[in-house]
Amino acid sequence: MHLSTRQARIYKLAILLGGGKPVSAESIISALECSEPTLTRALKELRESYSAEIKYSKAGRTYQLTLPGQLDRKTLRRMNQALAENAAAKPAEIVSRVFLDKDKKKAVSLSLRMSLIRKIDQLSQSLDITRSEAVDMAVAQGIDELLRKTKTAGK
């Protein structure tokens, strides 16, 4: 059985809280390898999908499953089994990663001649990059060249 990342997160959360004891937010975030907003979304989905009542304690920053709803022992056992099968089916090595540290960009509207748009498309296809990346590259190179020419002309 293949679980999406979201499904696996919900199942892990259900299993963590399934014992009925308070679990700290930090340990949940660590176990799920997620951010606090992602934990909030996962808790909301767990509450809605399984009619579970989960209480938060501000004093201890803990979550506790107070009314399991549809999260009975049999369901938790199935979730645990699905997680185990999912882990066995996935390769141990991470094949790709997503980098969220991107250059800050701002959308710009340009009016270009069709001949330039065709050249941009040709460049993006030949380098296997997006049209936006091709424009970014061409503009950066063009500006650098113009700046060099203005410096040499000014001397």
Backbone bond lengths (Angstrom), bond angles and torsions (degrees), N, CA, C in turn:
res aa  C-N    CA-C-N  psi(-1)  N-CA   C-N-CA  omega(-1)  CA-C   N-CA-C  phi
1 M - - - 1.450 - - 1.528 109.08 -
2 H 1.321 116.52 129.52 1.455 120.91 178.83 1.523 109.46 -101.16
3 L 1.320 116.41 121.96 1.459 121.83 178.79 1.517 109.31 -102.85
4 S 1.315 116.01 142.71 1.460 119.23 172.69 1.527 107.60 -72.30
5 T 1.303 116.29 165.25 1.466 120.52 178.67 1.523 110.04 -58.91
6 R 1.310 115.76 -40.06 1.466 121.50 -179.42 1.529 110.91 -64.80
7 Q 1.332 116.81 -46.36 1.467 120.38 178.83 1.523 110.66 -61.07
8 A 1.322 116.40 -45.09 1.464 120.40 -179.88 1.526 110.15 -60.89
9 R 1.316 117.18 -40.20 1.464 121.49 179.53 1.536 110.15 -63.12
10 I 1.328 117.11 -44.08 1.469 121.49 -179.83 1.528 109.76 -63.66
11 Y 1.328 116.83 -43.79 1.461 120.74 179.78 1.531 111.04 -63.29
12 K 1.330 117.19 -44.54 1.469 120.44 179.15 1.522 110.51 -61.96
13 L 1.330 115.60 -41.58 1.462 120.27 179.67 1.526 110.21 -63.13
14 A 1.328 116.89 -43.61 1.463 120.96 179.37 1.530 110.47 -60.81
15 I 1.313 116.71 -42.10 1.464 121.06 -179.55 1.530 110.77 -67.37
16 L 1.349 116.50 -41.15 1.465 119.98 178.44 1.525 111.85 -61.07
17 L 1.324 116.13 -41.07 1.459 120.57 -176.96 1.530 112.32 -88.93
18 G 1.337 117.21 -12.64 1.459 122.62 -174.27 1.515 115.20 -59.29
19 G 1.310 117.82 -23.28 1.463 120.65 179.85 1.515 113.32 -72.87
20 G 1.327 116.94 -15.09 1.454 120.41 179.27 1.515 114.54 83.56
21 K 1.318 117.10 -2.34 1.470 120.74 179.17 1.524 109.79 -92.83
22 P 1.332 117.37 153.89 1.469 119.76 177.79 1.531 111.16 -63.76
23 V 1.336 115.35 137.01 1.461 121.40 179.26 1.530 106.96 -125.49
24 S 1.319 116.79 130.84 1.467 119.71 -177.09 1.522 111.37 -67.93
25 A 1.323 114.58 147.96 1.464 120.75 179.66 1.528 110.24 -60.40
26 E 1.327 116.47 -38.99 1.466 120.59 -179.03 1.527 111.67 -62.62
27 S 1.332 116.43 -42.37 1.465 118.41 -178.64 1.528 110.98 -70.74
28 I 1.335 117.30 -32.51 1.463 119.82 176.87 1.520 109.90 -67.31
29 I 1.338 115.95 -47.21 1.467 120.94 179.74 1.522 110.34 -59.65
30 S 1.315 116.26 -40.58 1.463 120.81 178.79 1.526 111.43 -66.51
31 A 1.317 116.75 -44.46 1.467 120.62 -178.66 1.531 111.58 -67.33
32 L 1.323 116.30 -37.25 1.466 120.02 -178.98 1.525 112.53 -85.53
33 E 1.342 116.18 -11.28 1.467 121.87 -176.85 1.528 110.28 52.19
34 C 1.339 114.55 56.30 1.460 119.53 -177.79 1.519 110.36 -139.66
35 S 1.309 115.85 175.93 1.459 121.72 177.87 1.521 109.29 -91.52
36 E 1.323 116.12 171.38 1.465 120.35 179.16 1.532 112.26 -64.63
37 P 1.345 119.14 -42.56 1.465 118.45 176.52 1.528 113.05 -62.14
38 T 1.335 116.91 -35.20 1.460 120.44 177.59 1.523 109.88 -66.90
39 L 1.319 117.11 -39.32 1.464 120.68 176.41 1.521 109.96 -61.26
40 T 1.317 117.50 -43.04 1.463 121.67 179.19 1.529 110.75 -59.48
41 R 1.340 116.57 -43.90 1.471 120.14 178.36 1.531 111.25 -65.04
42 A 1.339 116.28 -40.48 1.470 120.22 179.73 1.530 110.67 -65.08
43 L 1.314 117.13 -40.35 1.465 120.84 177.89 1.526 110.54 -63.52
44 K 1.318 116.10 -42.12 1.467 120.43 178.97 1.526 110.12 -60.81
45 E 1.322 116.42 -45.68 1.466 120.13 -179.51 1.525 111.33 -65.20
46 L 1.316 117.18 -40.07 1.461 121.04 178.68 1.525 110.07 -62.46
47 R 1.322 116.02 -43.18 1.473 120.35 177.72 1.526 111.40 -61.58
48 E 1.321 115.79 -46.75 1.462 120.35 -175.60 1.530 112.65 -73.26
49 S 1.321 117.81 -43.07 1.466 121.21 -175.11 1.526 113.42 -73.82
50 Y 1.328 116.55 -33.66 1.461 119.69 -174.49 1.524 112.87 -116.35
51 S 1.327 117.62 10.58 1.470 122.92 -179.58 1.524 111.27 51.40
52 A 1.307 116.38 37.06 1.458 121.68 -178.72 1.523 109.35 -90.13
53 E 1.330 114.88 144.73 1.459 119.73 176.07 1.524 107.84 -106.44
54 I 1.318 115.04 118.62 1.459 121.09 -177.33 1.523 107.34 -121.46
55 K 1.323 115.36 123.48 1.464 121.11 -179.01 1.526 109.75 -101.00
56 Y 1.336 114.86 146.04 1.461 121.18 177.35 1.516 108.75 -112.03
57 S 1.305 117.13 134.34 1.462 122.20 176.38 1.521 108.52 -107.75
58 K 1.335 115.75 114.47 1.470 119.58 179.29 1.519 111.37 -65.64
59 A 1.323 116.60 -36.59 1.465 120.69 -177.53 1.523 111.67 -59.40
60 G 1.319 116.41 -47.36 1.464 119.54 -177.72 1.507 114.11 -101.19
61 R 1.351 117.18 -0.93 1.472 122.60 -174.34 1.524 109.88 49.15
62 T 1.363 114.31 51.84 1.458 120.29 -178.80 1.524 110.63 -124.65
63 Y 1.323 114.50 156.29 1.456 122.61 174.29 1.515 107.63 -115.52
64 Q 1.351 115.36 144.00 1.453 119.72 179.74 1.521 109.37 -142.17
65 L 1.325 115.49 133.34 1.457 122.07 176.56 1.525 106.57 -79.74
66 T 1.354 117.07 110.29 1.458 120.35 -177.70 1.522 112.13 -96.16
67 L 1.326 117.73 -38.90 1.465 122.35 174.02 1.519 107.74 -125.89
68 P 1.338 117.78 115.08 1.460 119.62 -173.82 1.526 115.55 -69.86
69 G 1.322 118.45 -18.83 1.461 119.00 -177.66 1.518 109.65 60.23
70 Q 1.323 117.15 -120.45 1.469 121.58 -179.63 1.531 112.39 -91.10
71 L 1.309 117.14 6.04 1.471 120.64 -179.49 1.536 110.58 -88.84
72 D 1.320 115.94 63.47 1.457 119.75 177.02 1.529 109.24 -79.37
73 R 1.324 115.76 176.23 1.468 120.53 -177.28 1.531 112.33 -59.93
74 K 1.325 116.19 -38.00 1.464 120.38 -179.04 1.531 110.61 -64.58
75 T 1.329 116.86 -43.36 1.464 121.21 178.64 1.521 110.75 -64.65
76 L 1.332 116.89 -42.90 1.471 120.63 178.92 1.525 110.66 -64.09
77 R 1.331 117.33 -37.39 1.466 121.06 178.00 1.530 110.07 -64.94
78 R 1.342 116.97 -41.87 1.468 120.59 177.90 1.532 111.05 -64.09
79 M 1.328 116.02 -39.97 1.470 120.02 178.76 1.527 109.98 -62.56
80 N 1.318 115.61 -44.05 1.468 120.69 179.98 1.523 110.53 -62.39
81 Q 1.330 116.29 -41.12 1.463 121.20 178.97 1.531 110.38 -65.74
82 A 1.331 116.97 -42.58 1.466 120.96 179.25 1.527 110.65 -63.07
83 L 1.334 116.91 -39.27 1.469 120.46 177.36 1.528 111.06 -64.29
84 A 1.317 116.42 -41.03 1.473 120.35 179.65 1.527 110.59 -64.92
85 E 1.337 117.09 -43.57 1.464 120.77 178.53 1.525 111.08 -64.58
86 N 1.328 115.22 -39.62 1.462 120.43 179.82 1.528 110.75 -64.59
87 A 1.327 116.40 -41.81 1.468 120.75 179.04 1.521 110.92 -65.35
88 A 1.335 116.60 -37.55 1.465 120.08 -179.76 1.526 111.48 -70.69
89 A 1.330 116.52 -30.63 1.464 120.71 -178.00 1.529 112.76 -78.41
90 K 1.321 116.71 -24.75 1.462 120.39 -177.91 1.519 110.16 -85.17
91 P 1.331 116.59 145.31 1.467 118.91 174.86 1.523 110.08 -68.37
92 A 1.303 116.27 147.87 1.461 121.13 -177.50 1.523 111.69 -69.54
93 E 1.304 117.00 -26.37 1.457 122.09 -176.03 1.528 110.45 -93.55
94 I 1.327 116.51 137.06 1.452 120.79 177.36 1.520 108.17 -78.11
95 V 1.330 116.20 124.71 1.448 121.15 -174.75 1.524 111.29 -85.46
96 S 1.320 117.12 -39.91 1.459 119.52 -179.33 1.515 109.65 -139.96
97 R 1.316 114.90 161.15 1.462 121.36 179.60 1.512 109.07 -134.20
98 V 1.303 114.95 156.41 1.452 121.27 176.24 1.524 106.94 -109.73
99 F 1.313 116.46 127.68 1.446 121.10 178.20 1.516 108.51 -103.44
100 L 1.318 115.64 122.17 1.457 120.12 -177.70 1.529 111.89 -94.08
101 D 1.327 117.27 -6.81 1.458 121.13 178.45 1.519 109.09 -83.45
102 K 1.313 115.69 83.04 1.453 120.30 -178.06 1.516 109.52 -106.31
103 D 1.334 114.84 156.66 1.452 118.95 175.16 1.506 108.68 -63.25
104 K 1.321 115.21 142.05 1.446 119.51 177.87 1.516 108.59 -69.01
105 K 1.315 116.52 128.93 1.455 120.50 -178.63 1.512 109.38 -125.38
106 K 1.317 115.04 154.98 1.453 121.07 176.97 1.520 107.22 -130.04
107 A 1.323 115.38 133.48 1.461 119.85 179.40 1.523 109.24 -68.00
108 V 1.318 115.71 135.18 1.458 121.84 -179.34 1.519 107.70 -130.85
109 S 1.308 115.27 136.34 1.454 119.57 177.70 1.523 108.14 -96.14
110 L 1.329 116.54 129.48 1.457 121.55 -179.11 1.522 110.25 -126.49
111 S 1.296 114.83 146.94 1.463 119.83 171.51 1.520 106.45 -109.95
112 L 1.321 115.89 113.97 1.456 120.88 -177.34 1.526 110.23 -123.23
113 R 1.326 114.02 152.75 1.460 119.09 174.61 1.522 108.92 -67.02
114 M 1.323 116.30 151.00 1.466 120.88 179.90 1.519 111.65 -60.39
115 S 1.320 117.19 -33.09 1.469 119.52 179.55 1.530 110.32 -63.64
116 L 1.341 117.43 -37.39 1.465 120.33 177.41 1.531 111.09 -70.31
117 I 1.315 116.72 -39.43 1.463 120.21 178.75 1.526 110.54 -62.46
118 R 1.344 116.07 -39.84 1.465 119.46 177.65 1.526 110.46 -63.96
119 K 1.348 117.14 -39.65 1.471 120.44 178.53 1.532 110.46 -65.76
120 I 1.328 116.75 -39.82 1.471 120.53 177.83 1.516 109.88 -62.69
121 D 1.326 116.93 -44.43 1.461 120.76 178.10 1.524 111.31 -62.10
122 Q 1.338 116.29 -41.93 1.457 120.81 179.17 1.528 110.31 -62.58
123 L 1.338 116.63 -43.98 1.463 121.25 178.54 1.527 110.93 -62.26
124 S 1.314 116.96 -45.82 1.468 119.91 -178.32 1.532 111.16 -64.62
125 Q 1.326 117.31 -37.77 1.463 119.78 178.83 1.520 111.73 -70.32
126 S 1.321 116.30 -41.24 1.468 118.33 -178.11 1.526 112.21 -68.68
127 L 1.335 117.74 -32.30 1.470 120.92 179.26 1.530 112.73 -94.70
128 D 1.343 116.22 -3.14 1.460 122.21 -178.61 1.532 111.02 56.72
129 I 1.341 114.83 50.25 1.454 121.99 177.12 1.525 108.36 -128.34
130 T 1.316 116.33 171.31 1.459 119.53 179.61 1.515 109.96 -76.72
131 R 1.312 115.59 162.42 1.457 121.28 177.50 1.538 109.75 -60.41
132 S 1.308 116.35 -40.52 1.460 121.34 179.21 1.531 111.41 -60.68
133 E 1.332 116.33 -42.87 1.469 120.34 178.48 1.525 110.68 -66.30
134 A 1.319 117.35 -36.72 1.462 120.88 178.89 1.523 110.58 -65.37
135 V 1.333 116.96 -43.44 1.470 120.83 178.46 1.517 109.50 -63.96
136 D 1.329 117.18 -44.69 1.461 122.31 179.59 1.526 110.87 -57.62
137 M 1.348 116.36 -45.02 1.457 121.65 -179.49 1.530 111.25 -65.44
138 A 1.322 116.04 -45.89 1.462 120.40 -178.00 1.523 111.54 -65.20
139 V 1.308 116.81 -42.05 1.471 120.59 179.90 1.524 110.27 -65.60
140 A 1.326 117.27 -44.83 1.466 120.23 179.76 1.524 111.07 -60.11
141 Q 1.335 116.38 -45.84 1.464 120.34 -179.83 1.526 110.53 -65.64
142 G 1.326 117.10 -42.84 1.466 121.08 -179.86 1.511 112.31 -63.71
143 I 1.320 117.01 -42.03 1.473 120.64 179.69 1.522 110.07 -66.72
144 D 1.332 117.24 -42.89 1.464 120.35 178.37 1.530 110.57 -58.41
145 E 1.320 116.19 -43.84 1.462 121.07 -179.86 1.532 110.89 -64.89
146 L 1.306 117.00 -43.87 1.482 120.83 178.56 1.521 111.39 -63.78
147 L 1.318 117.10 -38.93 1.472 119.85 178.43 1.522 111.19 -65.64
148 R 1.342 117.01 -39.66 1.479 120.00 177.72 1.521 110.05 -63.19
149 K 1.334 117.26 -43.18 1.460 121.15 179.82 1.520 111.78 -63.84
150 T 1.320 117.18 -39.32 1.467 119.01 -179.96 1.522 111.08 -69.92
151 K 1.324 117.61 -33.57 1.466 120.69 178.04 1.522 110.18 -66.79
152 T 1.339 116.36 -45.05 1.473 119.44 -178.68 1.516 110.95 -69.96
153 A 1.314 117.78 -33.55 1.474 120.73 179.31 1.523 110.55 -72.00
154 G 1.327 117.45 -29.12 1.467 121.46 -178.75 1.508 113.67 -80.41
155 K 1.326 119.71 -12.70 1.482 122.76 -177.49 1.474 111.62 -83.97
